C-alpha cells in the first residue's frame, strides 16, 4: 500500500510568488470563500497554505481578467470539473471568434498612414479595445482590431470629427459592453455549465454566434423607440411654475 506523500506547505509570500497573484488579492479570495483557509499555523501571525491551491489561484485570476466573471460566479466553478468546463468553453469561444474575424494583418505604420492619429491608437490599446502584436520591430494589428479601427476611420471620413465624437466616449461603451458580457457569461454558467451531460462545445459555439446577433438586433429594435421617447419627454409641455409669495408683501410678518 502506497503512502500518501506529505503536503507541500507555503507561506503567503511564496504562494503569491508561485501563483503570480499579489498576497492581498489571495487573502481577498480566502475571505470570499473561493480558497480554503490556512492548512496550518505555527504562530499567531504565521500561516502555512497548501501548495495545491496555486492552480486555483491562477484560474480565479484568469477568469477575472480575461472573462470578466464576478467572484460569485467563479466560486461555483472551482472544482476540477468546473475548471475543465471553463477551459473548454474558453477554447471554443476563442475558436469561434478567430473564425469570425478577418485574417488581414496590418502594421502600425500602415494604420497611421491611413489617417488614424497615433495618440488615439495608443489610447485604444491602453483601455484594451485593440491589442497590438509585436513581430520583430513591427507592431501589428489583426482580426477584429482592424474592423474596429476601420469603423472609427469610416466615421471620421463621414464627417464625424473628434470634436463631435471624441474617442473618450468609447470608455462608456466599453463599460456597458463589459457589464453585458459579464451578465451573459453568468447566465451561460448557471444555465449550461451547471448541467451534466450537455454538448458543451456545440452549445458554446451556438451561444457565441447567436448572442452577438441578438444584441445587434435588440439594439436596432430599441433605437427608434428610445429616440421617440426621449423626444417626447423633451417636447412635453412644462407645468407652469408655481407662484411664490412675495416675502415683503405676501408673506407673514
KEDOLO-505631 format. One record per atom (N, C-alpha, C): x, y, z; residue in three letters. Coordinates in steps of 0.2 Angstrom, whole numbers, plus 2048, in hexadecimal, padded with zeros to 3 digits. Example, Ala and Ser with C-alpha at 12.3 -4.5 7.8 and 13.67 -1.06 7.14 Angstrom:
// residues 2
8427E4827Ala/83E7EA827Ala/8427F0827Ala/8407F5823Ser/8447FB824Ser/840800827Ser/
//
This chain:
// residues 253
8047FA800Unk/800800800Unk/804806800Unk/80380B7FBUnk/8078117FBUnk/805816800Unk/80A819803Unk/80981E807Unk/807825804Unk/803829807Unk/80182F804Unk/807834805Unk/80A837800Unk/80F83C801Unk/80D842805Unk/812845809Unk/81084A80DUnk/80E850809Unk/80A85580BUnk/80885B808Unk/80E860808Unk/80E863802Unk/813869802Unk/81086F805Unk/81287280AUnk/80F87880DUnk/81487E80BUnk/81088480AUnk/81388A808Unk/81189080CUnk/81689480EUnk/81489A811Unk/81089F80CUnk/80D8A480EUnk/8098A8809Unk/80D8AB804Unk/8138AE806Unk/8188B1801Unk/81A8AC7FCUnk/81B8A57FDUnk/81D8A07F8Unk/81789F7F4Unk/81189F7F7Unk/80B89D7F3Unk/8098A37EEUnk/80B8A97F0Unk/80A8AE7EBUnk/80F8AE7E6Unk/8158AC7E7Unk/81B8AC7E2Unk/8198A67DDUnk/8178A07E0Unk/81689A7DBUnk/81089B7D7Unk/80B89F7DAUnk/8048A07D6Unk/8058A67D1Unk/8098AB7D3Unk/8098B17CFUnk/8048B67D1Unk/8008B57D7Unk/7FB8B97D9Unk/7FD8BC7E0Unk/7FC8C27E1Unk/7FE8C67E7Unk/7FA8C37EDUnk/7FE8C37F3Unk/7FC8C07F9Unk/7F58C37FBUnk/7F48CA7FBUnk/7ED8CD7FDUnk/7E88CA7F8Unk/7E98C97F2Unk/7E48C67EEUnk/7E28BF7F0Unk/7E78BB7F2Unk/7E68B47F4Unk/7E28B47FBUnk/7E48B87FFUnk/7E08B9805Unk/7D98BB804Unk/7D88BF7FFUnk/7D18C17FDUnk/7CD8BA7FBUnk/7D08B67F7Unk/7CD8B07F4Unk/7CB8AC7FAUnk/7D08AB7FFUnk/7CF8A7805Unk/7C98AA809Unk/7C88B080AUnk/7C38B380EUnk/7BC8B280AUnk/7BC8B2803Unk/7B68B1800Unk/7B48AA7FFUnk/7B88A5802Unk/7B789E802Unk/7B989A7FBUnk/7BD89E7F7Unk/7BF89A7F1Unk/7C58967F2Unk/7C98977F7Unk/7CE8937F9Unk/7CE890800Unk/7D188B802Unk/7D0888809Unk/7D588D80EUnk/7D388C814Unk/7D8890819Unk/7DE88D819Unk/7E389081DUnk/7E988D81EUnk/7E9885820Unk/7EE88181EUnk/7EE87A81FUnk/7F1879826Unk/7F587E828Unk/7F887D82FUnk/7FA884831Unk/7FB885838Unk/7FE88B83BUnk/803889840Unk/80888C840Unk/80E88B845Unk/80F891849Unk/80A896849Unk/80B89B84DUnk/8058A084CUnk/8048A5850Unk/7FE8AA84FUnk/7FE8AD849Unk/8048AE846Unk/8048B283FUnk/8088AE83AUnk/8098A783BUnk/80C8A3836Unk/80889E834Unk/80689E82DUnk/80189A82AUnk/804896825Unk/802890823Unk/80588C81EUnk/7FF88981AUnk/80088A813Unk/7FB88880EUnk/7FD88280AUnk/7F887E808Unk/7F9878804Unk/7FB87B7FDUnk/8018787FBUnk/80387A7F4Unk/7FE8787EEUnk/7FA8737F0Unk/7F58717EBUnk/7F08767E8Unk/7F087C7ECUnk/7EB8817EAUnk/7EE8867E5Unk/7F48857E4Unk/7F788A7DFUnk/7F388A7D8Unk/7F28847D5Unk/7EE8847CFUnk/7E78877CFUnk/7E48877D5Unk/7DE88A7D6Unk/7DE8917D6Unk/7E48947DAUnk/7E589B7DAUnk/7E689E7D3Unk/7EA89A7CFUnk/7EB89C7C8Unk/7E489C7C4Unk/7E08977C5Unk/7DA8977C1Unk/7D589C7C3Unk/7D589E7CAUnk/7D08A37CCUnk/7D28AA7C9Unk/7D98AB7C9Unk/7DB8B17C6Unk/7DA8B27BEUnk/7DB8AC7BBUnk/7DA8AC7B4Unk/7D38AD7B2Unk/7CE8AA7B6Unk/7C78AB7B5Unk/7C58B27B6Unk/7C88B57BBUnk/7C78BC7BCUnk/7C98C17B7Unk/7CF8C07B4Unk/7D28C57B0Unk/7D18C37A9Unk/7D08BD7A7Unk/7CE8BC79FUnk/7C78BB79EUnk/7C38B87A3Unk/7BC8B77A1Unk/7B78BC7A5Unk/7BA8C07A9Unk/7B78C57ADUnk/7B18C27B1Unk/7B28BC7B4Unk/7AD8B87B8Unk/7AD8BB7BFUnk/7A88BC7C2Unk/7A88BE7C9Unk/7AA8B97CEUnk/7AC8BA7D4Unk/7AE8B57D8Unk/7A98B07DAUnk/7A38B27DBUnk/79D8AE7DDUnk/79C8A87D8Unk/79D8AA7D1Unk/79D8A57CCUnk/7A38A17CCUnk/7A98A47CDUnk/7AF8A07CDUnk/7AF89A7D2Unk/7AC89C7D8Unk/7AC8987DEUnk/7A88917DCUnk/7A48917D8Unk/7A088B7D6Unk/7A48877D1Unk/7AA8897CEUnk/7AD8867C9Unk/7B48837CCUnk/7B58837D2Unk/7BC8827D5Unk/7BD87A7D6Unk/7B98767D5Unk/7BA86F7D5Unk/7BE86D7CEUnk/7C18677CEUnk/7C58657C8Unk/7C08657C2Unk/7BA8627C3Unk/7B58627BDUnk/7B38697BAUnk/7B286D7BFUnk/7B08747BDUnk/7B68777B9Unk/7BC8777BCUnk/7C287A7B9Unk/7C38777B2Unk/7C28707B1Unk/7C386D7AAUnk/7BD8707A6Unk/7B78717A8Unk/7B28747A4Unk/7B387B7A2Unk/7B687F7A6Unk/7B88867A5Unk/7BD88679FUnk/7C28817A0Unk/7C888179BUnk/7C587F794Unk/7C187A794Unk/7BE87878EUnk/7B987E78BUnk/7B688178FUnk/7B188778DUnk/7B688C78AUnk/7BB88E78DUnk/7C089378BUnk/7C3891784Unk/7C588B783Unk/7C888977DUnk/7C3889777Unk/7BD887779Unk/7B8887774Unk/7B688F771Unk/7B5893776Unk/7B489A775Unk/7BA89D771Unk/7C089C773Unk/7C689E76FUnk/7C689C768Unk/7C4895767Unk/7C4893760Unk/7BE89675CUnk/7B889775FUnk/7B389A75BUnk/7B58A2759Unk/7B88A575EUnk/7BA8AC75DUnk/7BF8AD757Unk/7C48A8757Unk/7C98A8752Unk/7C68A774BUnk/7C18A274BUnk/7BE8A1745Unk/7BA8A7742Unk/7B78AB747Unk/7B38B0745Unk/7B78B6743Unk/7BD8B7745Unk/7C18BD744Unk/7C58BC73DUnk/7C68C273AUnk/7CA8C2734Unk/7D18C0735Unk/7D48BD730Unk/7DB8BA731Unk/7E08BF72FUnk/7DE8C572DUnk/7E38CB72BUnk/7E78CD731Unk/7ED8CE72FUnk/7F28D1734Unk/7F58D8732Unk/7F58DD736Unk/7F78E3734Unk/7FC8E6739Unk/8018E9737Unk/8068EC73BUnk/8048F373EUnk/8078F5743Unk/8058FB746Unk/807901741Unk/80C90173EUnk/80E906739Unk/808907733Unk/805901731Unk/80090172CUnk/7FA90472FUnk/7F8903735Unk/7F2906738Unk/7F390D739Unk/7F990F73BUnk/7FA91773CUnk/7FA91A735Unk/7FC917730Unk/7FC91A729Unk/7F591B727Unk/7F1916729Unk/7EA917727Unk/7E691C72BUnk/7E991F730Unk/7E6925733Unk/7E492473AUnk/7E691F73DUnk/7E491E744Unk/7EA922748Unk/7E892674DUnk/7ED92A751Unk/7F0925756Unk/7F7926756Unk/7FB92275BUnk/7F8922762Unk/7F6928764Unk/7F492876BUnk/7EE92476CUnk/7E9924767Unk/7E3921768Unk/7E4919768Unk/7E9917763Unk/7EA910763Unk/7ED90D769Unk/7F291176CUnk/7F590F773Unk/7F090F778Unk/7EB914778Unk/7E691477DUnk/7E190E77DUnk/7DF90C777Unk/7DB906776Unk/7DF900778Unk/7E5900777Unk/7E98FA77AUnk/7E98FA782Unk/7EA900785Unk/7EA90178CUnk/7E48FE790Unk/7DE8FF78CUnk/7D88FD790Unk/7D68F678DUnk/7DA8F3789Unk/7D98EC787Unk/7D48EB781Unk/7D28F077EUnk/7CE8EF778Unk/7D18ED772Unk/7D88EE771Unk/7DC8EA76CUnk/7E28E8770Unk/7E58E276DUnk/7EA8DF770Unk/7F08DD76BUnk/7F58E276AUnk/7FA8E1765Unk/7FE8DB767Unk/8018D8762Unk/8068D3762Unk/80C8D575FUnk/8128D3763Unk/8188D5760Unk/81C8D075CUnk/81D8D1756Unk/8218CC752Unk/8288CF750Unk/82D8CD754Unk/8338D1753Unk/8338D8755Unk/8358DD751Unk/8348E4753Unk/82D8E7751Unk/8298E374DUnk/8238E674BUnk/81D8E4750Unk/8198E9751Unk/8138E8755Unk/80D8E7750Unk/8098E1751Unk/8048DF74CUnk/7FE8DF74FUnk/7F88E074BUnk/7F18DF74EUnk/7EE8DA749Unk/7E98D674BUnk/7E68D2747Unk/7DF8D074AUnk/7DB8CD746Unk/7D48CA748Unk/7CF8D0749Unk/7CC8CF74FUnk/7C78D4751Unk/7CA8DB753Unk/7D08DB754Unk/7D38E1756Unk/7D38E674FUnk/7D48E374AUnk/7D48E6743Unk/7CD8E9742Unk/7C88E4743Unk/7C18E6742Unk/7BF8EC746Unk/7C18EC74CUnk/7C08F2751Unk/7C38F874EUnk/7CA8F874CUnk/7CD8FE74AUnk/7CB900743Unk/7C98FC73FUnk/7C68FE739Unk/7BF90173AUnk/7BB8FF73FUnk/7B5902740Unk/7B6909743Unk/7BA90A747Unk/7BC91174AUnk/7BE915744Unk/7C2913740Unk/7C591773AUnk/7BF919736Unk/7BB914734Unk/7B5915730Unk/7B091B733Unk/7B091B73AUnk/7AC92073DUnk/7AF92773CUnk/7B692773CUnk/7B992D73BUnk/7B992F734Unk/7B992B72FUnk/7B992C728Unk/7B292F726Unk/7AC92C72AUnk/7A692F729Unk/7A493572CUnk/7A993872FUnk/7A893F732Unk/7A793F739Unk/7A793A73DUnk/7A693A744Unk/7AD93B747Unk/7AF941748Unk/7B594374BUnk/7B6941752Unk/7BD942754Unk/7BE94075BUnk/7BB945760Unk/7B994B75EUnk/7B6950762Unk/7AF94E763Unk/7AC94B75EUnk/7A594875EUnk/7A4942762Unk/7A993D761Unk/7A9937764Unk/7B0935767Unk/7B293876CUnk/7B993776FUnk/7BA930770Unk/7C092D770Unk/7C1926771Unk/7C0924778Unk/7C092977DUnk/7BE927784Unk/7B7924785Unk/7B3926781Unk/7AC923782Unk/7AC91B781Unk/7B191977EUnk/7B291177DUnk/7B290E784Unk/7B5912789Unk/7B590F790Unk/7AE90D793Unk/7A9911791Unk/7A2910793Unk/7A0909790Unk/7A1909789Unk/79F903786Unk/7A38FD789Unk/7A98FD78AUnk/7AD8F878DUnk/7AA8F5793Unk/7A88FA798Unk/7A58F879EUnk/79F8F579DUnk/79B8F8799Unk/7948F5798Unk/7948EE795Unk/7998ED790Unk/79A8E678DUnk/79D8E1792Unk/7A18E3796Unk/7A48DF79BUnk/79F8DC7A0Unk/79A8E17A2Unk/7958DF7A6Unk/7908DA7A3Unk/78F8DB79CUnk/78B8D6798Unk/78E8CF798Unk/7958CF796Unk/7988C9795Unk/7998C579CUnk/79A8C97A2Unk/79A8C67A8Unk/7938C27AAUnk/78D8C67A8Unk/7878C37A9Unk/7868BD7A5Unk/7888BD79EUnk/7878B879AUnk/78B8B279CUnk/7918B379EUnk/7958AD7A0Unk/7928AA7A7Unk/7908AE7ABUnk/78C8AC7B1Unk/7868A77B0Unk/7828AA7ABUnk/77C8A67A9Unk/77E89F7A6Unk/78489F7A2Unk/78689979EUnk/7898947A4Unk/78C8977A8Unk/78F8937AEUnk/78988F7B2Unk/7848937B4Unk/77F8907B8Unk/77A88C7B4Unk/77988E7ADUnk/77488A7A9Unk/7778847A5Unk/77E8847A4Unk/78187F79FUnk/78687B7A3Unk/78B87F7A6Unk/79187B7A9Unk/78F8777AFUnk/78A8797B2Unk/7888767B8Unk/78486F7B6Unk/78286E7B0Unk/77E8687AEUnk/7838637ACUnk/78385D7AFUnk/7878577ADUnk/7858547A6Unk/78A8527A2Unk/78884E79CUnk/786852796Unk/787859796Unk/78585D790Unk/78B85D78BUnk/78985F785Unk/78E860780Unk/791866781Unk/796867785Unk/79986D787Unk/79C871781Unk/7A086E77DUnk/7A3871777Unk/79D874772Unk/799870771Unk/79387276CUnk/78F87776FUnk/78D877775Unk/78987C778Unk/78D883779Unk/79488277BUnk/79888877BUnk/79888C774Unk/79A88876FUnk/79A88B769Unk/79488E766Unk/78E88B767Unk/78888E766Unk/786894769Unk/788894770Unk/78689A774Unk/78B8A0772Unk/79189E771Unk/7968A476FUnk/7938A8768Unk/7918A4764Unk/78E8A775DUnk/7888AA75EUnk/7838A7762Unk/77C8A9762Unk/77C8AF767Unk/7808AF76CUnk/77F8B5771Unk/7818BB76DUnk/7868BB769Unk/7888C1765Unk/7838C4761Unk/77F8BF75DUnk/77A8C1759Unk/7748C475DUnk/7738C1763Unk/76D8C3767Unk/76F8CB769Unk/7758CC76BUnk/7768D376EUnk/7768D8768Unk/7788D6762Unk/7778DB75DUnk/7708DC75BUnk/76C8D775BUnk/7658D7759Unk/7618DB75EUnk/7638DA765Unk/75F8DD76AUnk/7618E576AUnk/7678E6769Unk/7698ED768Unk/7658F1763Unk/7658ED75DUnk/7618F0757Unk/75A8F1759Unk/7578EC75CUnk/7508ED75EUnk/74F8F3763Unk/7538F4767Unk/7528F976DUnk/75490076AUnk/758901765Unk/75B907763Unk/75590D762Unk/75090B75EUnk/74B91075CUnk/746911762Unk/74490C765Unk/74090D76BUnk/743911771Unk/749910772Unk/74D914777Unk/74E91B775Unk/74F91C76EUnk/75092376CUnk/74992776CUnk/74492376AUnk/73D92776BUnk/73B928772Unk/73D923776Unk/73B92577EUnk/73F92B780Unk/74592B77EUnk/749931781Unk/74793777EUnk/744937777Unk/74293D774Unk/73B93F778Unk/73793A779Unk/73193C77DUnk/73293F783Unk/73693D787Unk/73894078DUnk/73A94778DUnk/73F948788Unk/74294E786Unk/73C953784Unk/737951780Unk/73295677DUnk/72C956781Unk/72B952787Unk/72595378BUnk/72595978EUnk/71E95C78EUnk/71D963791Unk/71F963799Unk/72296879AUnk/7249687A1Unk/71F96C7A6Unk/71E9697ACUnk/71996C7B0Unk/71B9737B2Unk/7179787B2Unk/71897E7B4Unk/71C97F7BBUnk/7209837BCUnk/7249837C2Unk/71F9867C7Unk/71F9837CDUnk/71B9867D3Unk/71D98C7D5Unk/7189917D6Unk/71A9977D9Unk/71C9977E0Unk/72199A7E2Unk/72399B7E8Unk/7229A17ECUnk/71F9A17F2Unk/71D9A77F5Unk/7239AC7F6Unk/7219B27F4Unk/7269B87F5Unk/7289B87FDUnk/72E9B77FEUnk/7309B7805Unk/72E9BE809Unk/72F9C3805Unk/72E9CA808Unk/7279CC808Unk/7229C9803Unk/71B9CB803Unk/7179C6805Unk/7189C0802Unk/7139BA803Unk/7149B6809Unk/71A9B680CUnk/71C9B1811Unk/71A9B4818Unk/71A9AF81CUnk/7189B1823Unk/71D9B5826Unk/71B9BA82AUnk/71F9BE82EUnk/7209BB835Unk/
//
